[in-house]
Amino acid sequence: MNATDDKPSSCLRIVNIDDAQALCDIYNYYITNTLITFEEEPLSIEAMETRIRTISSRFPWLVWEAAGEILGYAYLNVWKARTAYRFSVEDSIYLKPGYEGRGMGRELLRMLLEQVKRLDIHTVIAGITLPNARSVGLHEGFGFTKIAQFNEIGFKFNRWLDVGYYELILP
């Protein structure tokens, strides 16, 4: 399987702890090479294992796997820790570099939103470093609307960065 294949035969499944290394490989690329995440230090496998355990104990965490290789993942997590926010979550979606634009992100988000229907969730939030046309388009395609923009809220790679917040209110 390589990045030039059009549609990898694949499956969506629930994350497991053995996925930590592959998830680190994907996420650490974004930490060290992009402005997409505001984390600046690569995660250890142990840190990813802790995140998997903590997040997946409460919320869906999905993995896109093809031919035994993890090509992407998505999960929901707490929006804010205070109890009044308990009906709101934030989504995160990451694809292995080179696999963007093939519909995997769309399918991961679609399945996350299907999972939300089984939870007591009212609002899904997406925080997107701007500009990021792919992520904005993905979320707007599912009905998310932009509700806020924080200008120069983050600083990474010697640049001030803006973040747009998009929300989807569920019926």
C-alpha positions as CSV (number, residue, x, y, z in Angstrom):
1,M,0.0,0.0,0.0
2,N,1.4,3.4,-0.9
3,A,0.2,6.9,-1.2
4,T,-0.4,6.6,-4.9
5,D,-3.1,4.0,-4.6
6,D,-6.5,5.5,-5.4
7,K,-8.7,3.7,-2.9
8,P,-7.1,1.4,-0.3
9,S,-9.2,-1.6,0.7
10,S,-9.8,-0.8,4.3
11,C,-11.8,-0.9,7.4
12,L,-12.9,1.4,10.2
13,R,-12.5,0.0,13.6
14,I,-12.3,1.0,17.3
15,V,-8.8,1.9,18.5
16,N,-6.9,-0.4,20.7
17,I,-3.8,0.1,22.8
18,D,-1.6,-1.7,20.3
19,D,-2.2,1.1,17.8
20,A,-0.2,3.6,19.9
21,Q,3.0,3.4,17.8
22,A,1.2,4.0,14.5
23,L,-0.9,6.8,16.0
24,C,2.3,8.4,17.3
25,D,3.9,8.2,13.9
26,I,1.0,10.0,12.3
27,Y,0.5,12.6,15.0
28,N,4.2,13.3,15.6
29,Y,4.5,14.2,11.9
30,Y,1.9,16.9,12.5
31,I,3.6,18.1,15.7
32,T,7.1,18.4,14.1
33,N,6.2,19.5,10.6
34,T,2.9,21.5,10.6
35,L,0.9,24.2,12.3
36,I,-2.2,22.0,12.5
37,T,-1.6,21.0,16.1
38,F,-0.3,23.4,18.8
39,E,1.6,20.7,20.5
40,E,5.3,21.3,20.0
41,E,7.0,18.2,21.5
42,P,6.5,14.7,19.9
43,L,4.5,12.3,22.0
44,S,6.0,9.1,23.4
45,I,4.3,5.8,22.9
46,E,3.4,5.8,26.6
47,A,1.8,9.2,26.3
48,M,-0.3,8.0,23.4
49,E,-1.3,4.9,25.3
50,T,-2.5,7.1,28.1
51,R,-4.5,9.2,25.7
52,I,-6.0,6.1,24.1
53,R,-7.1,4.7,27.5
54,T,-8.4,8.0,28.9
55,I,-10.3,9.2,25.8
56,S,-11.7,5.8,24.6
57,S,-13.0,5.0,28.0
58,R,-15.6,7.8,27.5
59,F,-15.8,8.7,23.8
60,P,-15.4,7.0,20.3
61,W,-11.9,6.7,18.9
62,L,-11.9,5.3,15.4
63,V,-9.0,4.0,13.3
64,W,-8.8,3.7,9.5
65,E,-6.8,0.6,8.6
66,A,-5.8,-0.8,5.2
67,A,-3.7,-3.9,4.7
68,G,-2.6,-3.9,8.3
69,E,-1.5,-0.2,8.1
70,I,-3.2,2.6,10.0
71,L,-3.8,5.4,7.6
72,G,-5.8,7.7,9.9
73,Y,-7.8,8.1,13.0
74,A,-10.4,10.3,14.6
75,Y,-11.8,10.8,18.1
76,L,-14.1,12.9,20.2
77,N,-12.9,14.3,23.5
78,V,-14.0,16.7,26.3
79,W,-14.5,20.2,25.0
80,K,-13.9,21.8,28.5
81,A,-13.5,20.2,31.9
82,R,-16.2,22.2,33.8
83,T,-19.4,20.2,34.2
84,A,-21.7,22.6,32.4
85,Y,-19.8,21.6,29.2
86,R,-20.5,17.9,29.7
87,F,-22.8,17.8,26.6
88,S,-20.2,19.2,24.3
89,V,-17.2,17.5,22.7
90,E,-14.4,18.4,20.3
91,D,-13.4,16.3,17.3
92,S,-9.9,15.5,16.1
93,I,-9.0,13.9,12.8
94,Y,-5.5,13.0,11.5
95,L,-4.5,11.2,8.4
96,K,-1.2,9.7,7.5
97,P,0.7,12.2,5.3
98,G,0.1,11.5,1.6
99,Y,-3.4,10.0,2.2
100,E,-5.3,13.3,2.3
101,G,-8.1,14.0,-0.3
102,R,-9.3,10.4,-0.6
103,G,-12.4,10.5,1.5
104,M,-10.9,8.9,4.6
105,G,-11.3,12.1,6.7
106,R,-14.9,12.4,5.5
107,E,-15.7,8.8,6.4
108,L,-14.0,9.1,9.8
109,L,-16.0,12.2,10.6
110,R,-19.2,10.6,9.4
111,M,-18.7,7.6,11.6
112,L,-17.8,9.8,14.6
113,L,-21.1,11.7,14.1
114,E,-23.0,8.4,13.9
115,Q,-21.4,7.4,17.3
116,V,-22.4,10.8,18.8
117,K,-26.0,9.8,18.3
118,R,-25.5,7.1,21.0
119,L,-24.1,9.5,23.5
120,D,-25.7,12.3,25.4
121,I,-24.0,15.0,23.3
122,H,-25.6,18.3,22.1
123,T,-22.7,20.1,20.5
124,V,-19.6,19.0,18.5
125,I,-16.8,21.6,18.3
126,A,-13.9,21.7,15.8
127,G,-10.9,24.0,16.5
128,I,-9.0,24.5,13.2
129,T,-5.7,26.4,12.8
130,L,-6.3,28.8,9.9
131,P,-5.9,28.7,7.1
132,N,-6.8,25.0,6.5
133,A,-9.2,24.8,3.6
134,R,-9.4,21.0,3.7
135,S,-10.4,20.8,7.4
136,V,-12.8,23.8,7.1
137,G,-14.4,22.2,4.0
138,L,-14.7,18.8,5.6
139,H,-16.5,20.2,8.7
140,E,-18.7,22.6,6.7
141,G,-19.7,19.7,4.5
142,F,-21.2,18.1,7.6
143,G,-23.1,21.2,8.6
144,F,-20.6,22.8,11.0
145,T,-20.7,26.6,11.1
146,K,-18.0,29.0,12.0
147,I,-18.8,30.6,15.3
148,A,-15.5,32.3,16.3
149,Q,-12.0,33.1,15.3
150,F,-9.2,33.8,17.7
151,N,-6.5,35.8,16.0
152,E,-2.9,35.2,16.9
153,I,-3.9,32.8,19.7
154,G,-1.0,30.4,19.2
155,F,2.7,30.7,18.5
156,K,4.6,27.9,16.7
157,F,7.5,27.9,14.3
158,N,8.0,31.6,15.0
159,R,4.6,32.5,13.7
160,W,1.4,33.8,15.3
161,L,-1.5,31.5,14.4
162,D,-5.3,32.0,14.2
163,V,-7.8,29.4,15.2
164,G,-11.3,29.2,13.9
165,Y,-14.0,27.4,15.9
166,Y,-16.8,25.5,14.2
167,E,-19.8,24.0,15.8
168,L,-22.5,21.5,15.0
169,I,-25.6,21.6,17.2
170,L,-27.2,18.1,17.2
171,P,-30.9,17.6,17.2
